[in-house]
Amino acid sequence: MSNKPANKIQDLQYFGEFGGVNPSISDSATYTFLHAKTMLDTFEGHAEGCYLYSRHTSPSNLYLSEALAAMEFTETANVAASGMGAITSVIMQICSAGDHIISSRTIYGGSYAFLKNFVPKFNISTSFVDITSLEAIKKAITPKTKMIYCEALSNPLLEVANISELSKIAKKHNILLVVDNTFTPLIISPKKLGADITIHSLTKFINGTNDTVGGVVCGSQEFIDNLRNVNDGAAMLLGPVMDSVRAASILKNLRTLHIRMKKHSENALFLAENFEKDGLKVVYPGLKSHPDYNLFKEMYNEEYGFGGILTINVGSLNKTNELMELMQNENLGYLAVSLGFYKTLFSAPGTSTSSEIPLEEQQKMGLSDGIIRFSIGLDNDIERTYRAMRKCMTKVGINLG
Ligand SMILES: *Cc1c(COP(=O)(O)O)cnc(C)c1O
């Protein structure tokens, strides 16, 4: 068995209904049974190879799920209509009234808002901690703690979670470790480092073409069966189901993920190193100046690099906005949220994707107005891009060395 996640994707062999090289798309919401008894067995979850209803699962969704499980080294997986559909159903599946969650305080704005504003309605509480402080996490554990929730590489501050150490703490206290791996597909394999559940927003790097939202939960067969249980499974009952046509389309894009990740990483490292040389404040896990550079190197699957996301700090919101508008005018990328696209995307997290986080909290965690988050695209000639970006920076009055 291969240890490389991209090899696991390559080794998938699916045939379409008529011998097609891509699996056929299942174009049905419901499925027939030749024998009534089999229908009952399927309801109860033990009729191998039978389909019931597409909110439960469909052949196309299973193909994509199994491919993502192979990539993440988990027993199985379940795709969802969006990353938030995956995240919220995992949280609602694991936690009941009275339970407690420990979450990194630097997470995707939607995940933060769900934990901060939504789950308290169900009497579930969350402690937001600095995920790089193992002491803070140990201190936050209570007898009611059910889950430690974090992102392998956090949004938007690019903090690195020490998954192995977190997993040791979690196991000791019988707590589940849930890792959102959206920023680092292929690069980090949370399951291998001890995570119980790995989640992705497929919307980003994995699909890579920004034509759909999607999500996935990768975990044990038991957990995924529970998630899909017709009586009390959050994925089944909340219904964040992916459409079959989308599942088929994302699966085709997954086949080129390794090539894209290598290029995203190569381009991002080039820009990060050069912007840093220019005297800008750059945060990128592939820079020796990143506080978790060594930790990242201990955890990563080296051949895919350090990822496609970097941030720079240009000092003020005015300069941030001016620079982003100018770069868009110069066709260096789009002023847009999201990431993992073939073109470069940039946004100011404080006023966009992290705006759910109160200002005061933002300041505490080091999220300042001058930060621009870049998702670096697949530019063929990154030196040309670098020169053009540098020109924009000079033009808006940013001091370069
Ligand atoms: C985008 C994103 C999400 C949410 O995913 P959607 O597909 O937009 O629902 C969750 N986590 C991270 C880290 C993200 O970047």
The ligand as an ORCA input file, in Angstrom:
! r2SCAN-3c Opt
* xyz 0 1
  C     -14.205     27.915      2.996
  C     -13.872     27.213      4.242
  C     -14.849     26.536      4.973
  C     -16.300     26.520      4.562
  O     -16.507     25.829      3.385
  P     -17.728     26.124      2.360
  O     -17.500     25.151      1.292
  O     -17.645     27.556      1.955
  O     -19.000     25.857      3.140
  C     -14.452     25.861      6.108
  N     -13.173     25.865      6.539
  C     -12.213     26.519      5.865
  C     -10.814     26.482      6.378
  C     -12.522     27.218      4.707
  O     -11.556     27.883      4.048
*
